[in-house]
Amino acid sequence: MKTLLDKVYLDFHETSLLDFDALLTSYGQDKYMAKSFSIFSYLVARGYKASTDLAEKFAETMEAFFLATSIHDDVIDSRDDGEKALSQHSLNTRIVFGDYFFIQLAVHLAEITQELNAQYRKGFLDYFKREMVVVAESQLIDQRMAGKPYTIEASLQQAEERGGSWGRLVMGSVCRALGAPPPDVRLLSEAANDFFIALTILDDLQDLTDDIANGIYSLAPSHYAERHGSLKLLQEARGSKEKIKRELDKTGSIKFSLETASNYAAKANQKLDEFLRNKEGMYWFQMKAFFNNVSLQLNNIGGGFFAQKGTPTQQRK
């Protein structure tokens, strides 16, 4: 299945929009999370017997929304180490590039709505709109939390807003659209929520230097602050990942974060098993395989969380 990013790249490559072509190439190399969202939405839709065409439209809708918010967020975050390559493109180019995917989102939503059973349309759109607002507002968390004390509770709430909301959006909204029974919607939404919280905690460990510099409440620094009483030493070491890692190790903050992520992944798997009870088919099997793979990664990751970024579980937005 070609994802939206693949199709858009082909469209741009055949036109004279050279700036967009180059910018899209950079996103095609490192925005794997968008494709992960496509896969999850596609599997849920096919699991509920949606046609291949409709399932692909759901997948491309979620991918378009992720890319639009991610690209706009990167306009601000281009000062971060991982985003400096984007600064070679003009501000206007990047903003319009993000706008393009918002247009794609609107078009796909209009197409999907026409194909849905009339009795499910309003419930789907209400659910999608509610979760979409949470996702959009999560991009402003660092601004909302600026100057406030680091706490474990606050960081977990942030992980749910930044991560769990995406899980609920990409899986729960597809359930609603296809008329899944309310217990199914609840179970899959809860499983997705916990699953994406686990991914967010794991990914935050990859972004500690940028997060500490930007005042983002990821779990490890919050645990450190509650145990140590101050973030001063972390802030002084923010230019060195190894120094930050050593400092966090002193209070067991890395271990605490990994154990917390593993607990969320375990809860997600339990809820998914309950959801999958009496369900059969290749698409549900593939969904379970995705969840199991992430749990395995969390159990095996150990102290190697500063590995090279680039896998689907390592891209934060």
Rosetta blueprint (number, residue, H / E / L):
1 M L
2 K L
3 T L
4 L H
5 L H
6 D H
7 K H
8 V H
9 Y H
10 L H
11 D H
12 F H
13 H H
14 E L
15 T L
16 S L
17 L L
18 L H
19 D H
20 F H
21 D H
22 A H
23 L H
24 L H
25 T H
26 S H
27 Y H
28 G H
29 Q H
30 D H
31 K L
32 Y H
33 M H
34 A H
35 K H
36 S H
37 F H
38 S H
39 I H
40 F H
41 S H
42 Y H
43 L H
44 V H
45 A H
46 R H
47 G H
48 Y L
49 K L
50 A L
51 S L
52 T H
53 D H
54 L H
55 A H
56 E H
57 K H
58 F H
59 A H
60 E H
61 T H
62 M H
63 E H
64 A H
65 F H
66 F H
67 L H
68 A H
69 T H
70 S H
71 I H
72 H H
73 D H
74 D H
75 V H
76 I H
77 D H
78 S L
79 R L
80 D L
81 D H
82 G H
83 E H
84 K H
85 A H
86 L H
87 S H
88 Q H
89 H L
90 S L
91 L H
92 N H
93 T H
94 R H
95 I H
96 V H
97 F H
98 G H
99 D H
100 Y H
101 F H
102 F H
103 I H
104 Q H
105 L H
106 A H
107 V H
108 H H
109 L H
110 A H
111 E H
112 I H
113 T H
114 Q H
115 E H
116 L L
117 N L
118 A H
119 Q H
120 Y H
121 R H
122 K H
123 G H
124 F H
125 L H
126 D H
127 Y H
128 F H
129 K H
130 R H
131 E H
132 M H
133 V H
134 V H
135 V H
136 A H
137 E H
138 S H
139 Q L
140 L L
141 I H
142 D H
143 Q H
144 R H
145 M L
146 A L
147 G L
148 K L
149 P L
150 Y L
151 T L
152 I H
153 E H
154 A H
155 S H
156 L H
157 Q H
158 Q H
159 A H
160 E H
161 E H
162 R H
163 G H
164 G H
165 S H
166 W H
167 G H
168 R H
169 L H
170 V H
171 M H
172 G H
173 S H
174 V H
175 C H
176 R H
177 A H
178 L L
179 G L
180 A L
181 P L
182 P H
183 P H
184 D H
185 V H
186 R H
187 L H
188 L H
189 S H
190 E H
191 A H
192 A H
193 N H
194 D H
195 F H
196 F H
197 I H
198 A H
199 L H
200 T H
201 I H
202 L H
203 D H
204 D H
205 L H
206 Q H
207 D H
208 L H
209 T H
210 D H
211 D H
212 I H
213 A H
214 N H
215 G L
216 I L
217 Y L
218 S L
219 L H
220 A H
221 P H
222 S H
223 H H
224 Y H
225 A H
226 E H
227 R H
228 H H
229 G L
230 S L
231 L L
232 K H
233 L H
234 L H
235 Q H
236 E H
237 A L
238 R L
239 G L
240 S L
241 K H
242 E H
243 K H
244 I H
245 K H
246 R H
247 E H
248 L H
249 D H
250 K H
251 T L
252 G L
253 S H
254 I H
255 K H
256 F H
257 S H
258 L H
259 E H
260 T H
261 A H
262 S H
263 N H
264 Y H
265 A H
266 A H
267 K H
268 A H
269 N H
270 Q H
271 K H
272 L H
273 D H
274 E H
275 F H
276 L H
277 R L
278 N L
279 K L
280 E L
281 G L
282 M H
283 Y H
284 W H
285 F H
286 Q H
287 M H
288 K H
289 A H
290 F H
291 F H
292 N H
293 N H
294 V H
295 S H
296 L H
297 Q H
298 L H
299 N H
300 N H
301 I L
302 G L
303 G L
304 G L
305 F L
306 F L
307 A L
308 Q L
309 K L
310 G L
311 T L
312 P H
313 T H
314 Q H
315 Q L
316 R L
317 K L
